[in-house]
């Protein structure tokens, strides 16, 4: 990956500086509106946007949470460790993790050189994609349809250099 992009993504954010200065817990109100820790697209995406990209916050453990959007995490450099629906996944450089909005995720603290970007995607973004996939049954279509369903359907796709795994729990 181009060094200038890595350098830009490596900059310490205001939130990360607060963590480095001693803040020991994630500011849940920055991400969530309710009692449950559900990452809220309304707090993270600009009004009217269906998709956005932001650097992953480092240096702190993110406790168990879910999202009201689909999240893709691309590991630009280093690694991060996620526990998703009870399964531990180490995401390494060049790997991509896609989470259904109902998946429960915990993230261990990332270090200074662990650079990831989060893609926040509202389910409506997939409307056109579903039309393009057609009626044929396949794992990608099952995942996308699962992202759009409410309830307890929780699925994850992890794409690595050596494998693509699809995990689904209903």
trRosetta pair geometry for C-beta under 8 A, 3 or more apart (Angstrom, degrees):
i j d omega theta_ij theta_ji phi_ij phi_ji
1 5 5.8 -94 160 73 102 125
1 6 5.8 117 102 -52 112 102
1 76 5.4 -29 1 -165 174 92
1 77 6.9 -113 41 -53 133 97
2 5 4.6 85 74 5 93 105
2 6 7.1 -168 96 -5 48 86
3 6 5.4 -55 -146 41 38 112
3 7 6.0 43 154 -24 70 104
4 7 5.5 -47 -143 35 32 115
4 8 6.4 35 155 -20 62 104
5 8 5.7 -54 -151 36 31 111
5 9 6.3 22 154 -11 66 109
5 76 7.5 -133 123 -155 109 142
6 9 5.9 -61 -144 44 30 106
6 10 5.9 34 155 -28 66 112
6 76 6.3 178 -102 144 82 126
6 77 5.8 57 -129 -24 118 144
6 115 6.1 145 -143 55 78 171
7 10 5.6 -57 -144 33 27 115
7 11 7.6 50 153 -43 57 84
8 11 6.3 -31 -170 -8 35 111
9 55 5.2 160 -153 -105 83 123
9 76 6.2 57 86 54 165 163
9 115 4.9 91 118 -163 123 123
9 117 6.7 -80 -128 -68 135 98
10 112 7.4 50 -159 171 97 77
10 113 7.6 -2 -122 -113 115 47
10 115 6.0 -59 -78 -88 74 128
12 16 4.8 -133 -162 92 75 123
12 17 5.3 94 147 -64 117 85
12 20 7.0 -26 -152 -6 136 145
13 16 4.6 96 50 9 77 102
13 17 6.9 -134 95 -8 41 86
13 55 6.9 179 -43 71 128 125
13 57 7.0 -80 48 -112 137 81
14 17 5.7 -52 -148 32 30 114
14 18 6.7 33 152 -20 62 102
15 18 5.8 -53 -156 31 32 112
15 19 6.8 32 147 -18 63 104
15 27 7.1 -118 -136 20 106 123
15 30 7.1 101 -110 -161 130 169
15 57 5.7 -55 109 -124 130 124
16 19 5.4 -52 -153 35 39 114
16 20 6.3 38 150 -17 69 104
16 57 6.2 -167 -71 -152 88 78
16 58 5.9 32 -121 55 123 82
16 59 5.7 109 -149 23 86 131
17 20 5.6 -52 -146 39 34 111
17 21 6.1 32 152 -18 65 109
18 21 5.6 -59 -146 41 30 112
18 23 4.5 25 141 -7 89 139
19 22 7.9 -167 -177 50 24 19
19 23 4.9 -72 -95 65 44 100
19 57 7.7 127 -23 174 149 106
19 58 7.9 -174 79 94 152 58
19 59 4.5 132 121 104 136 124
19 60 4.9 -110 -134 -45 138 118
20 59 6.2 -53 -64 -166 75 165
23 27 7.6 -24 178 -48 142 93
23 60 7.5 -29 104 -89 93 141
24 60 7.6 158 -168 -128 29 107
25 28 7.9 -31 146 -26 106 90
25 60 7.5 120 -150 -167 13 127
26 30 7.7 -116 167 43 80 116
26 31 7.3 -15 157 9 117 133
26 57 7.7 114 -121 98 101 148
26 60 5.8 149 -69 130 77 133
26 61 7.6 -106 -31 89 106 50
26 62 5.6 61 -59 -115 152 65
26 63 6.8 -142 26 9 125 86
27 30 4.1 66 101 -10 109 116
27 31 7.4 130 95 -2 70 88
28 31 6.2 -78 -159 50 40 95
28 32 5.1 -37 173 41 83 116
28 37 5.7 -88 -137 -116 119 98
29 32 6.9 -76 -101 62 25 69
30 43 7.0 140 155 158 39 134
31 37 7.7 35 94 -165 116 83
31 39 4.9 -49 172 -123 111 75
31 40 6.6 140 157 25 53 78
31 43 6.0 157 -149 92 23 141
31 44 6.8 21 -132 -58 68 114
31 65 7.7 7 121 -163 139 160
32 36 7.6 -125 -170 99 138 52
32 37 5.4 -112 -56 -144 167 51
32 38 5.6 120 -130 60 109 50
32 39 6.2 -74 -73 -94 86 31
32 40 5.4 127 -122 -12 41 104
32 43 7.2 -99 -48 15 15 154
32 65 7.4 -128 -65 -142 134 125
33 38 7.9 -41 39 70 72 94
33 40 5.0 50 -6 -52 98 164
33 42 7.1 -1 -32 69 136 123
33 43 6.7 180 -49 -43 93 122
34 38 6.2 16 45 33 113 109
34 40 7.9 129 2 -65 86 126
36 66 7.8 -5 146 33 118 102
37 63 6.4 73 59 88 174 102
37 64 6.9 121 66 96 129 59
37 65 4.1 -85 124 -105 105 94
37 66 7.7 123 98 22 68 60
38 65 6.6 167 -96 -170 26 87
38 66 5.3 -20 -118 71 78 84
38 67 6.7 139 -171 -115 71 15
38 68 5.7 60 159 -37 116 94
39 43 8.0 -121 -174 57 60 114
39 44 6.9 10 172 -19 96 144
39 65 5.8 81 -31 148 89 129
39 66 7.2 -138 18 104 82 36
39 67 4.4 -24 60 -109 107 76
39 68 7.0 -152 85 13 59 70
39 69 7.4 -77 103 34 101 95
39 71 7.6 42 76 -61 148 135
40 43 4.5 71 83 8 103 105
40 44 6.8 150 89 -2 56 95
40 68 5.8 20 -120 26 51 123
41 44 5.8 -78 -139 52 35 97
41 45 4.9 -3 -179 9 83 119
41 67 7.6 75 -49 178 86 92
41 68 5.6 -109 -3 85 96 94
41 69 4.3 103 -69 -44 120 127
41 120 6.2 159 -117 166 88 121
41 122 5.8 94 -159 -85 164 90
42 45 7.3 -39 -90 47 17 87
44 52 6.8 -171 137 69 86 140
44 54 7.1 -101 -171 -6 106 149
44 69 8.0 -118 66 18 126 147
44 120 5.6 -166 116 -111 128 175
45 49 4.8 -142 178 76 105 109
45 50 7.9 28 -170 -122 150 4
45 51 7.8 -140 -125 166 126 3
45 52 4.8 -177 -116 -6 81 133
45 69 7.5 123 -28 -76 131 160
45 120 5.8 -145 -66 107 103 130
45 122 7.1 -56 -6 -45 174 106
46 49 4.7 72 64 -6 84 126
46 52 6.8 131 9 -85 81 134
49 52 5.5 64 131 -56 144 99
49 122 8.0 147 114 -7 60 121
50 121 6.9 22 147 -155 76 62
50 122 4.7 -102 -153 42 66 112
50 124 5.8 -108 -129 83 116 98
50 125 4.2 145 155 -77 120 94
51 119 6.5 -9 -167 -176 101 93
51 120 6.8 159 -153 84 49 57
51 121 4.9 2 -108 -108 90 74
51 122 7.1 -118 -62 16 55 76
51 125 5.5 80 -53 -105 102 149
52 119 7.5 165 84 -155 38 51
52 120 4.9 -7 58 55 87 105
53 117 5.6 6 -172 173 102 118
53 118 7.1 157 -154 82 52 49
53 119 5.5 -21 -99 -101 78 66
53 120 7.6 -169 -79 16 27 76
54 117 7.1 162 83 -158 27 74
54 118 5.4 -18 65 60 79 98
54 120 7.0 18 12 -11 104 114
55 115 7.3 -52 -148 -158 106 79
55 116 7.3 119 -164 82 61 51
55 117 5.8 -54 -105 -105 47 68
55 118 7.4 62 151 13 8 85
56 73 6.6 51 -74 -141 131 109
56 80 6.9 -60 135 -70 160 158
56 107 8.0 -133 -171 180 121 159
56 110 6.5 66 117 9 118 158
56 115 7.7 147 44 -169 101 36
56 116 3.8 13 7 77 139 100
56 117 6.6 -133 -20 -91 85 15
56 118 5.4 113 -77 -33 78 100
57 60 6.6 -25 133 45 108 105
57 62 7.6 110 72 -64 110 114
57 110 8.0 144 108 36 41 116
58 109 7.0 70 179 -175 60 72
58 110 4.1 -89 -127 81 84 99
58 111 6.6 -40 -170 89 125 8
58 112 6.8 128 136 -91 156 30
58 114 6.1 143 -118 71 120 97
59 109 5.6 -7 -179 -160 16 110
59 110 6.9 -46 -27 67 39 64
59 111 7.6 77 -80 -119 62 28
59 112 7.8 42 -68 -67 99 61
60 109 5.5 83 -13 -106 4 97
61 106 7.4 2 -180 179 94 94
61 107 6.8 175 -156 90 52 59
61 108 5.8 -25 -112 -135 88 39
61 109 5.3 -59 -57 -45 64 81
62 65 6.5 -68 159 13 103 123
62 105 7.5 6 106 119 121 93
62 106 6.4 179 92 -158 74 49
62 107 4.1 29 40 45 110 100
63 106 6.2 -32 -166 -123 29 96
64 83 7.9 -54 -93 86 85 110
64 104 5.5 7 -166 177 100 105
64 105 7.2 152 -143 78 52 31
64 106 4.9 -37 -77 -69 60 99
65 104 7.2 158 76 -152 20 64
65 105 6.1 -36 65 65 70 80
65 106 7.6 119 14 -86 70 53
66 101 6.8 71 165 163 100 55
66 102 6.0 -6 -158 -149 137 30
66 103 6.5 157 -128 75 88 40
66 104 5.5 -51 -71 -95 92 58
66 105 7.1 122 -98 15 44 83
67 70 7.3 148 99 -86 133 10
67 71 5.3 138 -20 -28 169 114
67 99 6.8 98 20 108 129 120
67 101 5.1 -104 88 -138 83 66
67 103 7.7 5 22 55 95 80
67 105 7.8 11 -22 20 98 125
67 120 7.8 -148 -165 -134 137 89
68 101 5.8 43 -147 -165 21 124
69 101 5.8 155 65 -103 9 109
69 120 5.2 47 110 -174 149 82
69 121 5.9 155 171 69 103 39
69 122 5.3 -61 -124 -90 103 46
69 123 7.1 -145 -134 -29 54 69
70 98 7.0 2 175 -173 105 88
70 99 6.8 168 -162 83 59 59
70 100 6.6 -35 -116 -127 85 31
70 101 5.7 -71 -70 -51 54 85
70 120 7.9 139 75 -164 51 40
70 121 4.4 -33 68 72 98 102
70 122 7.7 112 19 -156 84 1
70 123 6.4 113 -22 -80 104 62
70 125 7.7 -115 38 50 121 121
70 126 7.6 68 -2 -37 152 125
70 147 4.9 5 -82 -153 121 133
71 98 7.5 169 91 -152 49 44
71 99 4.6 -1 60 52 93 110
71 101 7.9 117 -8 -93 81 56
71 105 7.9 -72 61 -4 144 161
71 118 6.0 -29 -160 -163 102 100
71 119 6.9 143 -161 74 48 60
71 120 6.2 -14 -105 -104 75 58
71 121 7.4 177 -83 23 27 82
72 96 6.3 -9 -172 -171 100 100
72 97 7.0 159 -156 83 50 50
72 98 4.9 -12 -103 -103 82 76
72 99 7.6 -170 -76 19 36 71
72 118 7.3 144 77 -161 50 48
72 119 4.0 -5 58 52 101 114
72 121 6.7 39 -3 -7 101 123
73 80 7.4 -78 156 59 141 142
73 82 7.9 145 49 -54 158 147
73 91 6.4 -1 108 -169 119 173
73 96 7.1 159 80 -155 50 51
73 97 4.5 -5 53 56 100 101
73 99 7.6 36 -6 -8 100 108
73 116 5.4 9 -176 174 98 128
73 117 7.3 166 -151 82 53 41
73 118 5.5 -20 -100 -102 77 68
73 119 7.5 -152 -69 19 31 75
74 95 7.7 178 -148 92 51 39
74 96 5.2 -14 -102 -104 73 83
74 116 6.5 163 81 -158 44 74
74 117 5.2 -7 56 56 96 90
74 119 7.2 53 -10 -17 101 106
75 78 7.0 -123 -174 74 103 61
75 79 6.5 18 -158 -114 144 43
75 80 6.5 -155 -104 13 112 96
75 91 4.7 173 -48 141 134 100
75 92 6.0 156 105 113 157 16
75 93 5.5 -121 124 -98 105 26
75 94 6.6 -35 80 26 92 27
75 95 5.1 16 31 54 121 78
75 96 7.6 -142 11 -72 78 38
75 97 7.9 61 -28 -5 98 99
75 114 7.9 -47 -149 -169 96 79
75 115 7.7 113 -168 85 55 54
75 116 5.0 -34 -105 -101 55 96
76 93 7.0 -23 125 -134 23 76
76 115 4.4 -52 69 106 112 102
76 116 6.2 -180 10 -99 82 32
76 117 6.3 64 -34 -11 115 94
77 93 5.5 17 -122 -107 31 108
77 113 6.3 -87 128 168 115 76
77 114 7.0 -160 100 -135 72 26
77 115 4.3 33 46 39 98 106
78 92 7.9 -126 126 -146 30 54
78 93 6.5 103 26 -63 22 93
78 110 7.1 105 116 -166 138 102
78 111 6.7 -146 -158 60 150 96
78 113 5.0 145 -69 118 130 76
78 114 3.4 -128 113 -105 147 58
78 115 6.1 110 22 14 112 61
78 116 7.9 -94 70 -41 99 83
79 90 5.6 8 -180 178 127 95
79 91 6.1 161 -156 83 70 52
79 92 4.7 -21 -100 -103 104 60
79 93 7.0 -72 -66 -27 71 67
79 114 6.1 -65 56 -125 35 110
80 90 7.5 170 85 -154 36 55
80 91 5.1 -6 57 55 84 105
80 107 6.3 -11 171 -158 118 104
80 108 7.1 171 -172 60 69 81
80 110 5.0 -36 -102 -89 97 112
80 114 5.7 122 -66 172 79 129
80 116 5.6 -37 -16 -30 137 146
81 88 6.7 -10 -173 -167 98 94
81 89 7.4 161 -155 83 52 45
81 90 5.2 -24 -102 -102 76 73
81 91 7.6 -170 -83 18 27 74
81 107 7.2 138 83 -157 54 55
81 108 4.2 8 68 28 106 125
82 88 7.5 154 86 -154 46 46
82 89 4.9 -17 66 63 95 94
82 90 7.9 169 23 -88 69 25
82 91 6.4 38 0 -15 113 110
82 97 6.7 111 23 -167 158 170
82 105 5.9 -31 -166 -156 110 98
82 106 6.9 148 -161 76 56 51
82 107 5.4 -22 -104 -100 75 73
82 108 7.7 -130 -71 8 32 79
83 86 6.8 -7 175 -133 97 13
83 87 6.9 163 -157 77 59 32
83 88 5.3 -26 -100 -93 77 63
83 89 7.6 159 -95 17 27 72
83 105 7.1 144 78 -156 54 46
83 106 4.4 0 52 52 103 103
83 107 8.0 -152 22 -69 68 32
84 87 5.6 -30 67 62 74 87
84 89 5.9 -6 13 8 113 122
84 97 7.9 -170 -47 -173 153 128
84 99 6.7 -134 -134 -110 132 111
84 103 5.6 -3 -166 173 101 120
84 104 7.1 149 -156 80 49 53
84 105 5.2 -6 -103 -102 79 77
84 106 8.0 -153 -66 27 44 62
84 156 5.3 87 140 -86 144 156
84 167 7.9 124 107 74 116 138
85 103 5.8 -78 -41 -150 103 81
85 104 5.7 112 -80 46 54 85
85 154 5.4 147 -88 128 131 136
85 156 6.8 -146 10 -19 122 128
85 167 7.2 -169 61 124 138 126
85 169 5.5 169 -172 16 146 140
87 156 7.9 -151 59 48 129 155
87 167 6.7 -65 19 176 161 174
89 97 6.7 126 121 -111 144 132
89 156 7.9 -154 -31 155 157 147
89 158 5.9 -139 -151 -101 143 150
91 95 5.0 -154 -161 89 74 122
91 97 5.3 -73 -96 -30 134 124
91 116 7.2 56 106 -103 133 136
91 158 7.5 -131 -96 -144 89 106
92 95 5.2 75 57 -1 61 127
92 160 7.2 53 45 -132 100 109
94 160 7.9 83 102 -150 88 57
94 161 6.3 36 110 -57 128 103
95 158 7.2 6 175 -177 115 84
95 159 6.5 173 -160 90 68 60
95 160 4.7 -10 -116 -106 114 71
95 161 7.2 -83 -80 -20 86 73
96 158 7.6 166 90 -157 54 43
96 159 4.4 2 59 55 98 108
97 156 7.2 -20 -170 -170 88 101
97 157 7.5 161 -159 87 42 56
97 158 5.3 -6 -112 -111 75 76
97 159 7.7 -156 -73 26 34 68
98 143 7.3 57 111 169 129 141
98 156 6.9 152 82 -163 60 52
98 157 4.2 2 55 56 111 99
98 158 7.6 -155 26 -71 69 36
98 159 7.5 42 -7 -7 103 101
99 103 4.4 -117 -165 52 96 141
99 105 6.1 -24 -128 -55 156 135
99 156 5.7 -10 -109 -113 62 83
100 103 4.8 114 57 -26 79 99
100 143 7.0 -135 -72 -165 104 77
100 146 5.5 -51 -117 122 140 105
100 147 5.0 -139 -130 -94 79 69
100 153 7.0 -97 162 120 155 82
100 154 5.7 176 73 -153 129 44
100 155 4.4 83 -28 52 138 72
100 156 6.7 -100 4 -65 89 49
101 123 6.8 -56 -25 -59 141 109
101 147 6.0 96 -3 -157 93 71
102 150 7.8 130 -68 -155 125 39
102 151 7.2 -18 -100 86 157 42
102 152 6.6 162 172 -152 145 23
102 153 5.9 104 49 77 150 55
102 154 4.5 -116 106 -89 97 76
103 154 4.7 124 -89 -165 56 97
103 155 6.8 -91 -66 58 108 27
103 156 5.5 94 -112 -68 149 95
104 154 6.9 -23 -3 -139 75 150
107 110 7.6 -25 160 -34 111 96
110 114 3.7 -133 -173 90 102 133
110 116 7.0 -125 -111 8 164 111
111 114 4.8 98 50 -4 69 107
121 125 4.9 -90 -173 41 95 152
121 126 7.6 79 149 -42 121 92
122 125 5.4 122 67 -19 69 97
123 126 6.0 -52 -172 25 52 111
123 147 5.7 178 -116 134 95 94
123 148 4.8 132 -171 -105 125 69
124 127 5.7 -11 -170 -22 56 114
125 128 8.0 -58 168 29 44 94
125 129 7.6 30 128 -5 68 119
126 129 4.6 -61 -155 45 63 120
126 130 5.8 69 146 -30 86 96
126 144 5.1 180 -169 -164 142 108
126 147 6.5 102 -6 83 161 131
126 148 6.5 -126 72 -60 132 113
127 130 6.1 -56 -155 30 26 110
127 131 7.0 24 151 -15 61 104
128 131 5.7 -54 -155 34 37 112
128 132 6.5 34 150 -18 68 107
129 132 5.6 -59 -152 37 34 111
129 133 6.4 36 152 -26 68 104
129 144 6.3 -132 109 -144 123 152
130 133 5.7 -50 -145 29 34 112
130 141 7.4 99 -128 -139 72 85
130 144 6.1 -172 -80 129 88 133
130 145 7.3 101 -116 -76 120 75
130 148 7.9 -8 -61 -25 144 152
131 134 7.9 35 168 -66 34 46
133 136 7.2 -124 158 55 78 86
133 138 7.6 -134 -170 44 115 114
133 140 7.1 -155 -122 103 134 106
133 141 4.9 155 157 -93 148 104
133 144 7.1 169 -21 45 159 151
136 141 7.2 163 90 -19 66 155
137 141 6.5 -134 -146 68 36 135
137 142 7.3 43 -166 -53 79 99
138 141 5.0 91 57 12 77 103
138 142 7.0 -139 98 -7 38 90
139 142 5.4 -53 -146 37 34 114
139 143 6.3 37 154 -22 67 103
139 157 7.9 126 142 -102 110 114
139 166 4.8 -118 -175 -56 133 173
140 143 5.7 -52 -150 33 31 113
140 144 6.4 27 154 -16 65 106
140 157 7.9 39 -108 -94 66 154
141 144 5.8 -55 -145 38 33 108
141 145 6.1 31 157 -16 67 107
142 145 5.9 -56 -145 40 28 109
142 146 6.2 32 153 -22 63 110
142 155 7.6 -180 126 -122 90 168
142 166 7.9 78 77 176 118 143
142 168 7.3 -52 137 -75 121 153
143 146 5.6 -59 -151 37 28 114
143 147 6.5 35 151 -27 64 101
143 155 5.4 -149 -126 121 76 142
143 157 5.6 9 -126 -43 158 120
143 166 6.6 -111 -66 -142 119 115
143 168 7.8 -133 -93 -80 72 112
144 147 5.6 -46 -153 25 34 116
144 148 6.9 24 153 -13 62 105
145 148 5.9 -64 -157 38 35 108
145 149 6.7 37 148 -28 68 105
146 149 5.7 -52 -147 25 37 113
146 153 4.8 -140 -153 147 92 127
146 155 4.7 53 114 9 155 135
146 168 6.8 -123 -101 -129 166 116
147 155 7.5 -88 -58 56 69 111
149 153 5.0 36 86 37 127 144
152 170 6.4 90 105 -175 96 50
153 168 7.6 -20 -168 -165 81 98
153 170 5.5 -10 -107 -116 67 77
154 168 7.3 153 87 -156 51 52
154 169 5.0 -11 66 64 99 93
154 170 7.6 -180 27 -88 67 31
155 166 7.2 -4 -173 -175 108 83
155 167 6.6 169 -152 91 61 54
155 168 4.3 -10 -106 -107 99 79
155 169 7.4 179 -79 25 54 57
156 166 7.6 167 86 -154 53 42
156 167 4.9 -2 56 58 96 99
156 168 7.8 -169 25 -75 60 46
157 164 7.0 -6 -172 -176 95 92
157 165 7.3 167 -153 86 49 50
157 166 5.4 -11 -106 -105 78 73
157 167 8.0 -177 -80 24 34 66
158 163 8.0 28 101 101 92 92
158 164 7.3 172 86 -154 52 47
158 165 5.0 -1 56 55 97 96
158 167 7.7 22 1 2 103 105
159 164 5.0 -3 -111 -113 74 87
160 163 5.5 19 56 52 101 69
160 164 7.5 -174 29 -79 61 44
160 165 8.0 15 10 2 102 95
